[in-house]
Amino acid sequence: MALKDLNVPAMLSISDQWLGHDLAMLQTEEILAPVIKLVDDAHKTLRTTQQRVGTTEQRIIDLTAKLTVADANHDRQLRAIFWMLAAAAELAESPDKAEAILAARDRLIPAGLSATQRTYREQAGNAQLAREQNTAEVQQFCQQIVVMGTPLVDVVEQWLATAAQIGDMNAERNKIAGDSDDGVSAGEVHRSRLKWIQAVNAFLTLLDFTSFDTDTRRRLLADLRNAEFQAARARQSGKNAAQQPLTPQEDQPQPV
């Protein structure tokens, strides 16, 4: 059995039992006083780390949901701009006017409708370039085009604002997902787990020097031993699955 096989929720559940239900009994043994303090400190550190991980994960989930909505709005607005300018060119009174309108469209959206397939970062960058191309001439064309009471010039501004919002949210999500000050690094989680393991090992060592009888020690460690057993079995199941040989159909090339 190995403490390192336990996940964080199991660790917290075990030490919570000692620091809650079993604490009064443990405090009757003076020799355990130092390690109870160690376990309590490690428990609090691990719990705080886990809560921060949970907060970080929730923020990532929230940002991802907002990005999904913003991306849909971005694509809808981009398609509207593309097709409204194309329709205006079709209705232009002269070939020169039609060509000028299509040129304005291509300055705003040089990649055409494929721009909706770009990454969040690329969408934000493309919009920054489009803002530079949103000249007075382009705005004049867009001002003249009105669909269902909305001038196209307003749609263009909404599109640019949406793309900028996408860039900001994507950058924040990437920052949080990394080992930034706002997130919790893998190293920090590892150190919190290690601190808990060391404190529990010290507790187990001193527990042998108490006056508790065998049955009392068994009851004190029952939750821990059960958790270790479950973790070891899960680890072994994963190892067995990884070592499972391929079936002949999977292992052999199939005839063509």
Secondary structure, DSSP 8 states (H G I E B T S, - for coil): --GGGS-HHHHHHHHHHHHTTTHHHHTT-GGGHHHHHHHHHHHHHHHHHHHHHHHHHHHHHHHHHHHHHHHHHHHHHHHHHHHHHHHHHHT-SSHHHHHHHHHHHHHH-TTGGGGGGS-HHHHHHHHHHHHHH--HHHHHHHHH-EETTEEHHHHHHHHHHHHHHHHHHHHHHHHHHSS-TTS--HHHHHHHHHHHHHHHHHHHHHHTTSS--HHHHHHHHHHHHHHHHHHHHHHHHHHHHHH----HHHHS----
